[in-house]
Amino acid sequence: YVIDGGGVAIVSGHYGFLEVPFNCRMDQVTILNNQSAGIQIGITKDTYANFPPVSGDTITPSGQPNTSGSWKSQYTNMAGWTTDFVRGDVLGFGFVWNSGVQRVTVGLSVVRISG
């Protein structure tokens, strides 16, 4: 998912949503910035029927992914995170804080599971 500030630092808030196309388990989150700066990403999950997600629907109740003054970061240890998604779930993307990032890409690596 790409969040683009159009040449200026991105302001905090929700930026958009993606529908999960199949049952899956997330095993990695990758964040790539357009510059060496810090940004903390917020990801929410809710059912389509209960859309839109609210702050209580976060998949990262602690240790939200961030770049903390770097160009990039990857997370594979997601203890305590919600990592299982079912077809039709809706993921929301936004961020909590930003120290100057103008464009960020958030990638989720998932493994398809049956069901």
N, CA, C and O atoms as a Tinker XYZ file with bonds, in Angstrom:
   460  protein
     1  N      0.847000   -1.164000    0.000000    73     2
     2  CA     0.000000    0.000000    0.000000    64     1     3
     3  C      0.894000    1.228000    0.000000    63     2     4     5
     4  O      1.864000    1.274000    0.756000    81     3
     5  N      0.595000    2.230000   -0.829000    73     3     6
     6  CA     1.409000    3.442000   -0.930000    64     5     7
     7  C      0.641000    4.633000   -0.360000    63     6     8     9
     8  O     -0.525000    4.851000   -0.689000    81     7
     9  N      1.316000    5.399000    0.500000    73     7    10
    10  CA     0.781000    6.658000    1.011000    64     9    11
    11  C      1.709000    7.751000    0.491000    63    10    12    13
    12  O      2.909000    7.728000    0.765000    81    11
    13  N      1.160000    8.707000   -0.257000    73    11    14
    14  CA     1.960000    9.743000   -0.904000    64    13    15
    15  C      1.455000   11.119000   -0.498000    63    14    16    17
    16  O      0.276000   11.433000   -0.664000    81    15
    17  N      2.356000   11.937000    0.036000    73    15    18
    18  CA     2.004000   13.287000    0.456000    64    17    19
    19  C      2.094000   14.318000   -0.649000    63    18    20    21
    20  O      1.903000   15.506000   -0.393000    81    19
    21  N      2.383000   13.893000   -1.885000    73    19    22
    22  CA     2.439000   14.829000   -3.005000    64    21    23
    23  C      3.567000   15.841000   -2.887000    63    22    24    25
    24  O      3.401000   17.005000   -3.252000    81    23
    25  N      4.712000   15.402000   -2.379000    73    23    26
    26  CA     5.868000   16.282000   -2.284000    64    25    27
    27  C      6.032000   16.989000   -0.953000    63    26    28    29
    28  O      6.993000   17.735000   -0.767000    81    27
    29  N      5.116000   16.770000   -0.024000    73    27    30
    30  CA     5.242000   17.332000    1.325000    64    29    31
    31  C      5.082000   16.199000    2.342000    63    30    32    33
    32  O      4.570000   15.127000    2.017000    81    31
    33  N      5.523000   16.452000    3.567000    73    31    34
    34  CA     5.416000   15.435000    4.615000    64    33    35
    35  C      3.955000   15.016000    4.801000    63    34    36    37
    36  O      3.056000   15.856000    4.843000    81    35
    37  N      3.740000   13.729000    4.909000    73    35    38
    38  CA     2.405000   13.162000    5.091000    64    37    39
    39  C      1.889000   13.538000    6.478000    63    38    40    41
    40  O      2.625000   13.451000    7.461000    81    39
    41  N      0.636000   13.953000    6.555000    73    39    42
    42  CA     0.031000   14.261000    7.852000    64    41    43
    43  C     -0.652000   13.002000    8.393000    63    42    44    45
    44  O     -1.087000   12.146000    7.622000    81    43
    45  N     -0.741000   12.896000    9.720000    73    43    46
    46  CA    -1.271000   11.678000   10.327000    64    45    47
    47  C     -2.739000   11.468000    9.993000    63    46    48    49
    48  O     -3.472000   12.416000    9.708000    81    47
    49  N     -3.152000   10.209000   10.035000    73    47    50
    50  CA    -4.538000    9.859000    9.784000    64    49    51
    51  C     -4.668000    8.575000    8.989000    63    50    52    53
    52  O     -3.677000    7.904000    8.701000    81    51
    53  N     -5.912000    8.240000    8.634000    73    51    54
    54  CA    -6.211000    7.063000    7.815000    64    53    55
    55  C     -6.108000    7.442000    6.352000    63    54    56    57
    56  O     -6.568000    8.512000    5.954000    81    55
    57  N     -5.505000    6.568000    5.538000    73    55    58
    58  CA    -5.300000    6.899000    4.134000    64    57    59
    59  C     -6.029000    6.006000    3.149000    63    58    60    61
    60  O     -6.223000    6.407000    2.002000    81    59
    61  N     -6.433000    4.831000    3.543000    73    59    62
    62  CA    -7.152000    3.997000    2.595000    64    61    63
    63  C     -7.286000    2.570000    3.065000    63    62    64    65
    64  O     -6.843000    2.206000    4.154000    81    63
    65  N     -7.909000    1.768000    2.216000    73    63    66
    66  CA    -8.307000    0.423000    2.595000    64    65    67
    67  C     -8.046000   -0.563000    1.456000    63    66    68    69
    68  O     -8.061000   -0.198000    0.281000    81    67
    69  N     -7.806000   -1.821000    1.833000    73    67    70
    70  CA    -7.690000   -2.923000    0.882000    64    69    71
    71  C     -8.527000   -4.091000    1.377000    63    70    72    73
    72  O     -8.559000   -4.377000    2.573000    81    71
    73  N     -9.210000   -4.771000    0.449000    73    71    74
    74  CA    -9.961000   -5.972000    0.807000    64    73    75
    75  C     -9.057000   -7.190000    0.640000    63    74    76    77
    76  O     -8.362000   -7.318000   -0.369000    81    75
    77  N     -9.066000   -8.083000    1.627000    73    75    78
    78  CA    -8.265000   -9.305000    1.587000    64    77    79
    79  C     -8.930000  -10.282000    0.611000    63    78    80    81
    80  O    -10.101000  -10.616000    0.791000    81    79
    81  N     -8.199000  -10.754000   -0.435000    73    79    82
    82  CA    -8.825000  -11.570000   -1.468000    64    81    83
    83  C     -8.938000  -13.065000   -1.151000    63    82    84    85
    84  O     -9.659000  -13.781000   -1.846000    81    83
    85  N     -8.237000  -13.552000   -0.110000    73    83    86
    86  CA    -8.280000  -14.973000    0.239000    64    85    87
    87  C     -7.833000  -15.138000    1.688000    63    86    88    89
    88  O     -7.214000  -14.238000    2.256000    81    87
    89  N     -8.145000  -16.286000    2.285000    73    87    90
    90  CA    -7.711000  -16.564000    3.655000    64    89    91
    91  C     -6.187000  -16.629000    3.677000    63    90    92    93
    92  O     -5.577000  -17.288000    2.835000    81    91
    93  N     -5.579000  -15.948000    4.637000    73    91    94
    94  CA    -4.111000  -15.926000    4.653000    64    93    95
    95  C     -3.586000  -15.598000    6.044000    63    94    96    97
    96  O     -4.320000  -15.173000    6.936000    81    95
    97  N     -2.280000  -15.815000    6.187000    73    95    98
    98  CA    -1.561000  -15.480000    7.419000    64    97    99
    99  C     -0.406000  -14.562000    7.044000    63    98   100   101
   100  O      0.395000  -14.895000    6.170000    81    99
   101  N     -0.317000  -13.431000    7.687000    73    99   102
   102  CA     0.761000  -12.478000    7.434000    64   101   103
   103  C      2.023000  -12.963000    8.140000    63   102   104   105
   104  O      1.975000  -13.341000    9.311000    81   103
   105  N      3.163000  -12.951000    7.424000    73   103   106
   106  CA     4.411000  -13.362000    8.055000    64   105   107
   107  C      5.507000  -12.299000    7.986000    63   106   108   109
   108  O      6.601000  -12.505000    8.511000    81   107
   109  N      5.223000  -11.165000    7.345000    73   107   110
   110  CA     6.206000  -10.086000    7.289000    64   109   111
   111  C      5.549000   -8.771000    6.893000    63   110   112   113
   112  O      4.634000   -8.743000    6.070000    81   111
   113  N      6.024000   -7.686000    7.487000    73   111   114
   114  CA     5.633000   -6.335000    7.092000    64   113   115
   115  C      6.911000   -5.600000    6.699000    63   114   116   117
   116  O      7.895000   -5.618000    7.438000    81   115
   117  N      6.894000   -4.949000    5.527000    73   115   118
   118  CA     8.033000   -4.175000    5.051000    64   117   119
   119  C      7.595000   -2.731000    4.848000    63   118   120   121
   120  O      6.552000   -2.466000    4.250000    81   119
   121  N      8.406000   -1.795000    5.355000    73   119   122
   122  CA     8.143000   -0.373000    5.175000    64   121   123
   123  C      9.319000    0.226000    4.415000    63   122   124   125
   124  O     10.475000    0.033000    4.791000    81   123
   125  N      9.013000    0.960000    3.332000    73   123   126
   126  CA    10.034000    1.604000    2.503000    64   125   127
   127  C      9.690000    3.086000    2.361000    63   126   128   129
   128  O      8.624000    3.433000    1.853000    81   127
   129  N     10.591000    3.957000    2.808000    73   127   130
   130  CA    10.385000    5.408000    2.747000    64   129   131
   131  C     11.070000    6.010000    1.532000    63   130   132   133
   132  O     11.942000    5.379000    0.934000    81   131
   133  N     10.686000    7.217000    1.166000    73   131   134
   134  CA    11.360000    7.945000    0.092000    64   133   135
   135  C     12.590000    8.689000    0.610000    63   134   136   137
   136  O     13.325000    9.286000   -0.175000    81   135
   137  N     12.820000    8.659000    1.925000    73   135   138
   138  CA    13.981000    9.325000    2.515000    64   137   139
   139  C     14.255000    8.710000    3.884000    63   138   140   141
   140  O     13.425000    7.982000    4.428000    81   139
   141  N     15.421000    9.010000    4.425000    73   139   142
   142  CA    15.779000    8.514000    5.749000    64   141   143
   143  C     15.093000    9.384000    6.794000    63   142   144   145
   144  O     15.572000   10.469000    7.124000    81   143
   145  N     13.996000    8.910000    7.300000    73   143   146
   146  CA    13.197000    9.627000    8.302000    64   145   147
   147  C     12.341000    8.597000    9.024000    63   146   148   149
   148  O     12.329000    7.425000    8.647000    81   147
   149  N     11.642000    9.016000   10.037000    73   147   150
   150  CA    10.834000    8.079000   10.801000    64   149   151
   151  C      9.352000    8.222000   10.528000    63   150   152   153
   152  O      8.833000    9.326000   10.361000    81   151
   153  N      8.683000    7.082000   10.485000    73   151   154
   154  CA     7.235000    7.060000   10.349000    64   153   155
   155  C      6.725000    5.812000   11.064000    63   154   156   157
   156  O      7.354000    4.756000   10.989000    81   155
   157  N      5.606000    5.921000   11.749000    73   155   158
   158  CA     4.997000    4.780000   12.420000    64   157   159
   159  C      3.664000    4.480000   11.740000    63   158   160   161
   160  O      2.782000    5.335000   11.664000    81   159
   161  N      3.537000    3.261000   11.254000    73   159   162
   162  CA     2.378000    2.835000   10.475000    64   161   163
   163  C      1.320000    2.210000   11.382000    63   162   164   165
   164  O      1.638000    1.427000   12.277000    81   163
   165  N      0.072000    2.562000   11.141000    73   163   166
   166  CA    -1.053000    1.936000   11.817000    64   165   167
   167  C     -1.838000    1.096000   10.818000    63   166   168   169
   168  O     -2.179000    1.575000    9.737000    81   167
   169  N     -2.124000   -0.149000   11.172000    73   167   170
   170  CA    -2.896000   -1.047000   10.298000    64   169   171
   171  C     -4.082000   -1.568000   11.101000    63   170   172   173
   172  O     -3.919000   -2.072000   12.212000    81   171
   173  N     -5.277000   -1.440000   10.525000    73   171   174
   174  CA    -6.486000   -1.947000   11.167000    64   173   175
   175  C     -7.085000   -3.057000   10.320000    63   174   176   177
   176  O     -6.789000   -3.180000    9.131000    81   175
   177  N     -7.944000   -3.874000   10.955000    73   175   178
   178  CA    -8.649000   -4.951000   10.253000    64   177   179
   179  C    -10.062000   -5.032000   10.787000    63   178   180   181
   180  O    -10.297000   -4.962000   11.994000    81   179
   181  N    -11.006000   -5.181000    9.858000    73   179   182
   182  CA   -12.396000   -5.376000   10.244000    64   181   183
   183  C    -13.075000   -6.211000    9.168000    63   182   184   185
   184  O    -12.524000   -6.418000    8.087000    81   183
   185  N    -14.266000   -6.683000    9.471000    73   183   186
   186  CA   -15.042000   -7.405000    8.469000    64   185   187
   187  C    -15.677000   -6.391000    7.517000    63   186   188   189
   188  O    -15.824000   -5.216000    7.854000    81   187
   189  N    -16.043000   -6.852000    6.349000    73   187   190
   190  CA   -16.730000   -5.984000    5.392000    64   189   191
   191  C    -18.042000   -5.472000    6.000000    63   190   192   193
   192  O    -18.384000   -4.298000    5.856000    81   191
   193  N    -18.771000   -6.365000    6.680000    73   191   194
   194  CA   -20.064000   -6.000000    7.266000    64   193   195
   195  C    -19.918000   -4.919000    8.339000    63   194   196   197
   196  O    -20.845000   -4.139000    8.557000    81   195
   197  N    -18.777000   -4.868000    9.003000    73   195   198
   198  CA   -18.567000   -3.920000   10.094000    64   197   199
   199  C    -17.747000   -2.699000    9.667000    63   198   200   201
   200  O    -17.358000   -1.887000   10.507000    81   199
   201  N    -17.483000   -2.568000    8.355000    73   199   202
   202  CA   -16.690000   -1.455000    7.823000    64   201   203
   203  C    -17.343000   -0.125000    8.171000    63   202   204   205
   204  O    -18.571000   -0.040000    8.131000    81   203
   205  N    -16.595000    0.914000    8.510000    73   203   206
   206  CA   -15.139000    1.029000    8.475000    64   205   207
   207  C    -14.509000    0.622000    9.803000    63   206   208   209
   208  O    -15.165000    0.675000   10.843000    81   207
   209  N    -13.248000    0.218000    9.772000    73   207   210
   210  CA   -12.561000   -0.118000   11.016000    64   209   211
   211  C    -12.325000    1.137000   11.852000    63   210   212   213
   212  O    -12.243000    2.247000   11.326000    81   211
   213  N    -12.219000    0.938000   13.159000    73   211   214
   214  CA   -11.933000    2.033000   14.091000    64   213   215
   215  C    -10.607000    1.734000   14.785000    63   214   216   217
   216  O    -10.037000    0.661000   14.590000    81   215
   217  N    -10.116000    2.662000   15.586000    73   215   218
   218  CA    -8.802000    2.490000   16.209000    64   217   219
   219  C     -8.707000    1.216000   17.047000    63   218   220   221
   220  O     -7.624000    0.643000   17.167000    81   219
   221  N     -9.813000    0.764000   17.624000    73   219   222
   222  CA    -9.818000   -0.477000   18.396000    64   221   223
   223  C     -9.613000   -1.717000   17.550000    63   222   224   225
   224  O     -9.408000   -2.804000   18.090000    81   223
   225  N     -9.663000   -1.576000   16.234000    73   223   226
   226  CA    -9.500000   -2.704000   15.317000    64   225   227
   227  C     -8.053000   -2.872000   14.849000    63   226   228   229
   228  O     -7.805000   -3.550000   13.852000    81   227
   229  N     -7.100000   -2.265000   15.554000    73   227   230
   230  CA    -5.706000   -2.355000   15.140000    64   229   231
   231  C     -5.211000   -3.794000   15.160000    63   230   232   233
   232  O     -5.612000   -4.579000   16.020000    81   231
   233  N     -4.345000   -4.142000   14.219000    73   231   234
   234  CA    -3.736000   -5.481000   14.220000    64   233   235
   235  C     -2.431000   -5.458000   15.006000    63   234   236   237
   236  O     -1.827000   -6.505000   15.242000    81   235
   237  N     -1.993000   -4.267000   15.412000    73   235   238
   238  CA    -0.718000   -4.113000   16.119000    64   237   239
   239  C     -0.946000   -3.370000   17.435000    63   238   240   241
   240  O     -0.620000   -2.186000   17.529000    81   239
   241  N     -1.500000   -4.040000   18.458000    73   239   242
   242  CA    -1.808000   -3.340000   19.700000    64   241   243
   243  C     -0.575000   -2.781000   20.409000    63   242   244   245
   244  O     -0.683000   -1.842000   21.198000    81   243
   245  N      0.577000   -3.349000   20.134000    73   243   246
   246  CA     1.828000   -2.808000   20.677000    64   245   247
   247  C      2.914000   -3.028000   19.639000    63   246   248   249
   248  O      2.829000   -3.958000   18.837000    81   247
   249  N      3.916000   -2.194000   19.647000    73   247   250
   250  CA     5.022000   -2.372000   18.711000    64   249   251
   251  C      4.636000   -2.118000   17.269000    63   250   252   253
   252  O      5.021000   -2.880000   16.382000    81   251
   253  N      3.872000   -1.044000   17.018000    73   251   254
   254  CA     3.471000   -0.740000   15.648000    64   253   255
   255  C      4.701000   -0.569000   14.761000    63   254   256   257
   256  O      5.708000   -0.013000   15.200000    81   255
   257  N      4.627000   -1.044000   13.512000    73   255   258
   258  CA     5.793000   -0.967000   12.634000    64   257   259
   259  C      6.199000    0.479000   12.351000    63   258   260   261
   260  O      5.351000    1.347000   12.147000    81   259
   261  N      7.508000    0.718000   12.342000    73   259   262
   262  CA     8.020000    2.065000   12.087000    64   261   263
   263  C      9.420000    1.986000   11.490000    63   262   264   265
   264  O     10.066000    0.939000   11.527000    81   263
   265  N      9.874000    3.098000   10.945000    73   263   266
   266  CA    11.221000    3.150000   10.386000    64   265   267
   267  C     12.194000    3.876000   11.299000    63   266   268   269
   268  O     13.403000    3.738000   11.118000    81   267
   269  N     11.722000    4.638000   12.264000    73   267   270
   270  CA    12.554000    5.261000   13.289000    64   269   271
   271  C     13.856000    5.858000   12.751000    63   270   272   273
   272  O     14.945000    5.493000   13.194000    81   271
   273  N     13.732000    6.777000   11.793000    73   271   274
   274  CA    14.899000    7.486000   11.268000    64   273   275
   275  C     15.697000    6.730000   10.225000    63   274   276   277
   276  O     16.889000    6.989000   10.060000    81   275
   277  N     15.078000    5.814000    9.527000    73   275   278
   278  CA    15.761000    5.005000    8.518000    64   277   279
   279  C     14.971000    5.031000    7.214000    63   278   280   281
   280  O     13.846000    5.528000    7.167000    81   279
   281  N     15.567000    4.497000    6.171000    73   279   282
   282  CA    14.890000    4.363000    4.872000    64   281   283
   283  C     13.884000    3.218000    4.859000    63   282   284   285
   284  O     12.916000    3.240000    4.098000    81   283
   285  N     14.121000    2.211000    5.715000    73   283   286
   286  CA    13.334000    0.975000    5.585000    64   285   287
   287  C     13.305000    0.216000    6.906000    63   286   288   289
   288  O     14.103000    0.474000    7.808000    81   287
   289  N     12.370000   -0.722000    7.000000    73   287   290
   290  CA    12.346000   -1.678000    8.117000    64   289   291
   291  C     11.504000   -2.879000    7.710000    63   290   292   293
   292  O     10.619000   -2.787000    6.859000    81   291
   293  N     11.809000   -4.011000    8.347000    73   291   294
   294  CA    11.029000   -5.232000    8.136000    64   293   295
   295  C     10.712000   -5.847000    9.480000    63   294   296   297
   296  O     11.535000   -5.846000   10.395000    81   295
   297  N      9.504000   -6.371000    9.584000    73   295   298
   298  CA     9.045000   -7.017000   10.808000    64   297   299
   299  C      8.656000   -8.453000   10.487000    63   298   300   301
   300  O      7.814000   -8.697000    9.623000    81   299
   301  N      9.276000   -9.405000   11.189000    73   299   302
   302  CA     8.892000  -10.811000   11.064000    64   301   303
   303  C      8.462000  -11.377000   12.414000    63   302   304   305
   304  O      7.777000  -12.398000   12.464000    81   303
   305  N      8.851000  -10.734000   13.493000    73   303   306
   306  CA     8.410000  -11.137000   14.829000    64   305   307
   307  C      7.177000  -10.314000   15.159000    63   306   308   309
   308  O      7.288000   -9.153000   15.552000    81   307
   309  N      6.017000  -10.905000   15.004000    73   307   310
   310  CA     4.761000  -10.185000   15.185000    64   309   311
   311  C      3.975000  -10.738000   16.367000    63   310   312   313
   312  O      2.752000  -10.864000   16.306000    81   311
   313  N      4.684000  -11.065000   17.440000    73   311   314
   314  CA     4.034000  -11.590000   18.645000    64   313   315
   315  C      2.992000  -10.586000   19.137000    63   314   316   317
   316  O      3.286000   -9.401000   19.296000    81   315
   317  N      1.790000  -11.064000   19.374000    73   315   318
   318  CA     0.703000  -10.225000   19.857000    64   317   319
   319  C     -0.091000   -9.530000   18.761000    63   318   320   321
   320  O     -1.140000   -8.947000   19.034000    81   319
   321  N      0.392000   -9.585000   17.530000    73   319   322
   322  CA    -0.320000   -8.960000   16.411000    64   321   323
   323  C     -1.401000   -9.902000   15.895000    63   322   324   325
   324  O     -1.305000  -11.114000   16.083000    81   323
   325  N     -2.418000   -9.360000   15.253000    73   323   326
   326  CA    -3.384000  -10.161000   14.507000    64   325   327
   327  C     -2.753000  -10.455000   13.156000    63   326   328   329
   328  O     -2.469000   -9.534000   12.390000    81   327
   329  N     -2.533000  -11.722000   12.859000    73   327   330
   330  CA    -1.860000  -12.075000   11.606000    64   329   331
   331  C     -2.714000  -12.937000   10.683000    63   330   332   333
   332  O     -2.337000  -13.156000    9.532000    81   331
   333  N     -3.858000  -13.434000   11.163000    73   331   334
   334  CA    -4.733000  -14.260000   10.336000    64   333   335
   335  C     -5.876000  -13.413000    9.780000    63   334   336   337
   336  O     -6.550000  -12.690000   10.514000    81   335
   337  N     -6.075000  -13.518000    8.480000    73   335   338
   338  CA    -7.128000  -12.774000    7.793000    64   337   339
   339  C     -7.976000  -13.748000    6.990000    63   338   340   341
   340  O     -7.477000  -14.762000    6.502000    81   339
   341  N     -9.261000  -13.435000    6.857000    73   339   342
   342  CA   -10.150000  -14.246000    6.027000    64   341   343
   343  C    -10.590000  -13.419000    4.823000    63   342   344   345
   344  O    -10.608000  -12.189000    4.852000    81   343
   345  N    -10.940000  -14.139000    3.773000    73   343   346
   346  CA   -11.399000  -13.491000    2.547000    64   345   347
   347  C    -12.514000  -12.503000    2.892000    63   346   348   349
   348  O    -13.479000  -12.850000    3.573000    81   347
   349  N    -12.367000  -11.287000    2.416000    73   347   350
   350  CA   -13.374000  -10.262000    2.653000    64   349   351
   351  C    -13.048000   -9.306000    3.790000    63   350   352   353
   352  O    -13.674000   -8.253000    3.910000    81   351
   353  N    -12.065000   -9.662000    4.635000    73   351   354
   354  CA   -11.642000   -8.701000    5.659000    64   353   355
   355  C    -11.167000   -7.426000    4.969000    63   354   356   357
   356  O    -10.713000   -7.467000    3.826000    81   355
   357  N    -11.271000   -6.303000    5.659000    73   355   358
   358  CA   -10.822000   -5.026000    5.119000    64   357   359
   359  C     -9.682000   -4.507000    6.001000    63   358   360   361
   360  O     -9.833000   -4.366000    7.214000    81   359
   361  N     -8.546000   -4.226000    5.371000    73   359   362
   362  CA    -7.395000   -3.664000    6.074000    64   361   363
   363  C     -7.340000   -2.168000    5.817000    63   362   364   365
   364  O     -7.502000   -1.715000    4.684000    81   363
   365  N     -7.109000   -1.407000    6.874000    73   363   366
   366  CA    -6.968000    0.039000    6.760000    64   365   367
   367  C     -5.530000    0.447000    7.033000    63   366   368   369
   368  O     -4.862000   -0.148000    7.878000    81   367
   369  N     -5.048000    1.466000    6.317000    73   367   370
   370  CA    -3.669000    1.923000    6.449000    64   369   371
   371  C     -3.626000    3.408000    6.773000    63   370   372   373
   372  O     -4.348000    4.211000    6.182000    81   371
   373  N     -2.780000    3.751000    7.708000    73   371   374
   374  CA    -2.553000    5.130000    8.081000    64   373   375
   375  C     -1.285000    5.201000    8.894000    63   374   376   377
   376  O     -0.488000    4.264000    8.877000    81   375
   377  N     -1.083000    6.279000    9.596000    73   375   378
   378  CA     0.078000    6.308000   10.462000    64   377   379
   379  C     -0.163000    7.188000   11.667000    63   378   380   381
   380  O     -1.056000    8.036000   11.689000    81   379
   381  N      0.671000    6.954000   12.671000    73   379   382
   382  CA     0.537000    7.593000   13.964000    64   381   383
   383  C      1.417000    8.837000   14.050000    63   382   384   385
   384  O      0.948000    9.889000   14.484000    81   383
   385  N      2.691000    8.737000   13.645000    73   383   386
   386  CA     3.592000    9.882000   13.653000    64   385   387
   387  C      4.523000    9.827000   12.451000    63   386   388   389
   388  O      4.729000    8.774000   11.848000    81   387
   389  N      5.085000   10.997000   12.117000    73   387   390
   390  CA     5.934000   11.116000   10.943000    64   389   391
   391  C      6.949000   12.227000   11.188000    63   390   392   393
   392  O      6.598000   13.298000   11.684000    81   391
   393  N      8.204000   11.970000   10.841000    73   391   394
   394  CA     9.237000   12.997000   11.018000    64   393   395
   395  C      9.764000   13.496000    9.674000    63   394   396   397
   396  O     10.944000   13.819000    9.543000    81   395
   397  N      8.875000   13.556000    8.674000    73   395   398
   398  CA     9.265000   14.140000    7.395000    64   397   399
   399  C      9.090000   13.275000    6.170000    63   398   400   401
   400  O      9.356000   13.737000    5.060000    81   399
   401  N      8.652000   12.036000    6.324000    73   399   402
   402  CA     8.467000   11.147000    5.171000    64   401   403
   403  C      7.391000   11.729000    4.254000    63   402   404   405
   404  O      6.332000   12.149000    4.720000    81   403
   405  N      7.670000   11.750000    2.943000    73   403   406
   406  CA     6.717000   12.261000    1.958000    64   405   407
   407  C      6.006000   11.154000    1.195000    63   406   408   409
   408  O      4.922000   11.364000    0.650000    81   407
   409  N      6.619000    9.975000    1.157000    73   407   410
   410  CA     6.021000    8.831000    0.452000    64   409   411
   411  C      6.501000    7.562000    1.145000    63   410   412   413
   412  O      7.694000    7.397000    1.400000    81   411
   413  N      5.570000    6.674000    1.446000    73   411   414
   414  CA     5.912000    5.419000    2.110000    64   413   415
   415  C      5.139000    4.278000    1.454000    63   414   416   417
   416  O      3.975000    4.428000    1.083000    81   415
   417  N      5.806000    3.147000    1.320000    73   415   418
   418  CA     5.173000    1.928000    0.815000    64   417   419
   419  C      5.151000    0.912000    1.948000    63   418   420   421
   420  O      6.178000    0.641000    2.571000    81   419
   421  N      3.966000    0.348000    2.213000    73   419   422
   422  CA     3.804000   -0.681000    3.228000    64   421   423
   423  C      3.478000   -1.981000    2.502000    63   422   424   425
   424  O      2.458000   -2.081000    1.821000    81   423
   425  N      4.346000   -2.970000    2.650000    73   423   426
   426  CA     4.131000   -4.265000    2.014000    64   425   427
   427  C      3.827000   -5.328000    3.044000    63   426   428   429
   428  O      4.492000   -5.413000    4.077000    81   427
   429  N      2.819000   -6.143000    2.763000    73   427   430
   430  CA     2.475000   -7.274000    3.648000    64   429   431
   431  C      2.776000   -8.557000    2.899000    63   430   432   433
   432  O      2.255000   -8.783000    1.807000    81   431
   433  N      3.610000   -9.390000    3.482000    73   431   434
   434  CA     3.865000  -10.709000    2.916000    64   433   435
   435  C      2.906000  -11.680000    3.603000    63   434   436   437
   436  O      2.852000  -11.743000    4.831000    81   435
   437  N      2.154000  -12.431000    2.810000    73   435   438
   438  CA     1.175000  -13.364000    3.368000    64   437   439
   439  C      1.334000  -14.735000    2.751000    63   438   440   441
   440  O      1.853000  -14.885000    1.645000    81   439
   441  N      0.875000  -15.734000    3.490000    73   439   442
   442  CA     0.841000  -17.110000    3.019000    64   441   443
   443  C     -0.629000  -17.515000    2.971000    63   442   444   445
   444  O     -1.359000  -17.366000    3.951000    81   443
   445  N     -1.047000  -18.027000    1.823000    73   443   446
   446  CA    -2.430000  -18.453000    1.672000    64   445   447
   447  C     -2.706000  -19.663000    2.537000    63   446   448   449
   448  O     -1.897000  -20.589000    2.589000    81   447
   449  N     -3.854000  -19.665000    3.225000    73   447   450
   450  CA    -4.258000  -20.813000    4.038000    64   449   451
   451  C     -5.621000  -21.284000    3.561000    63   450   452   453
   452  O     -6.415000  -20.504000    3.035000    81   451
   453  N     -5.878000  -22.563000    3.753000    73   451   454
   454  CA    -7.138000  -23.117000    3.247000    64   453   455
   455  C     -8.301000  -22.676000    4.121000    63   454   456   457
   456  O     -8.140000  -22.308000    5.284000    81   455
   457  N     -9.461000  -22.728000    3.519000    73   455   458
   458  CA   -10.659000  -22.365000    4.274000    64   457   459
   459  C    -11.549000  -21.442000    3.519000    63   458   460
   460  O    -12.599000  -21.046000    4.024000    81   459
